[in-house]
């Protein structure tokens, strides 16, 4: 049981839960006057979560470098595109 508590997957799961709570708090008025900035911050947190899920829960971490790069570029491209649409639209 103690091996489960200190495993990498458990630590990442805890990070994902905390990131979800942080993005929920950002969405409910934590420190941002402009709703566009808070939306961009929530998207950044969401894409960080997507990267962890892809890398660790979909087991891309040990895949060839090309697969990891494609996954990271996809997540980064989506995050930049969404943030740009929110901030500049």
Backbone torsions as a table, in degrees:
resi	resn	phi	psi	omega
1	UNK	NA	-39.7	-178.8
2	UNK	-68.3	-28.0	176.5
3	UNK	-66.5	-33.7	177.6
4	UNK	-67.5	-39.0	-176.2
5	UNK	-67.3	-34.9	-177.0
6	UNK	-102.0	11.8	-179.5
7	UNK	-74.9	161.3	-179.8
8	UNK	-62.0	-42.9	-178.9
9	UNK	-63.0	-39.4	178.5
10	UNK	-65.7	-40.0	178.2
11	UNK	-65.1	-41.0	178.3
12	UNK	-67.2	-40.4	176.7
13	UNK	-59.7	-43.4	178.1
14	UNK	-62.9	-41.6	176.3
15	UNK	-60.5	-42.2	179.7
16	UNK	-63.5	-39.6	177.4
17	UNK	-64.6	-45.7	179.8
18	UNK	-65.6	-37.4	177.3
19	UNK	-66.2	-35.9	176.2
20	UNK	-64.0	-44.8	177.9
21	UNK	-63.9	-38.2	178.8
22	UNK	-66.0	-43.1	179.8
23	UNK	-68.2	-33.7	175.6
24	UNK	-64.4	-41.5	179.4
25	UNK	-67.7	-38.4	176.6
26	UNK	-61.5	-41.1	-179.1
27	UNK	-68.3	-19.1	-179.5
28	UNK	-106.4	28.9	167.0
29	UNK	97.6	26.3	179.8
30	UNK	-84.4	97.2	168.6
31	UNK	76.6	4.5	179.6
32	UNK	-117.9	127.7	176.1
33	UNK	-85.2	-31.4	-177.6
34	UNK	-99.2	128.0	-178.8
35	UNK	-66.9	-24.8	178.4
36	UNK	-68.4	-39.4	178.4
37	UNK	-66.8	-39.8	178.3
38	UNK	-67.7	-36.4	177.1
39	UNK	-64.6	-41.4	178.3
40	UNK	-65.2	-37.9	177.5
41	UNK	-66.3	-39.6	178.1
42	UNK	-65.1	-39.4	177.5
43	UNK	-64.7	-40.0	178.3
44	UNK	-62.4	-44.0	178.1
45	UNK	-64.4	-42.1	-179.8
46	UNK	-62.4	-41.4	-179.5
47	UNK	-71.9	-30.6	173.0
48	UNK	-64.4	-41.1	176.7
49	UNK	-64.4	-40.8	178.4
50	UNK	-60.2	-41.6	179.7
51	UNK	-62.2	-43.8	178.5
52	UNK	-65.1	-40.4	179.4
53	UNK	-64.8	-44.8	179.6
54	UNK	-62.9	-47.0	-176.1
55	UNK	-67.2	-45.6	-169.3
56	UNK	-102.5	-40.8	-177.1
57	UNK	-86.9	-23.7	175.1
58	UNK	-98.6	3.3	173.5
59	UNK	58.2	42.1	174.6
60	UNK	-85.9	-12.4	-177.8
61	UNK	-55.2	-36.3	-177.6
62	UNK	-103.3	12.2	178.6
63	UNK	-78.9	169.2	175.9
64	UNK	-59.1	155.2	-176.1
65	UNK	-55.6	-38.3	-178.5
66	UNK	-61.1	-41.2	179.1
67	UNK	-65.8	-41.8	179.3
68	UNK	-64.6	-40.5	178.7
69	UNK	-65.2	-42.5	178.8
70	UNK	-62.1	-43.0	180.0
71	UNK	-64.2	-43.7	180.0
72	UNK	-68.1	-40.8	178.6
73	UNK	-66.3	-37.2	177.1
74	UNK	-63.0	-49.7	-179.3
75	UNK	-63.2	-42.2	178.4
76	UNK	-66.1	-40.6	178.9
77	UNK	-64.8	-41.9	177.3
78	UNK	-63.7	-43.8	-179.6
79	UNK	-62.6	-45.1	-179.7
80	UNK	-65.6	-42.8	179.1
81	UNK	-62.2	-46.4	179.6
82	UNK	-65.7	-43.7	179.1
83	UNK	-63.4	-39.4	177.8
84	UNK	-64.7	-40.6	178.8
85	UNK	-63.7	-37.9	-179.5
86	UNK	-73.5	-45.2	-174.1
87	UNK	-75.3	-33.3	-172.2
88	UNK	-111.0	2.8	-179.8
89	UNK	-92.4	NA	NA
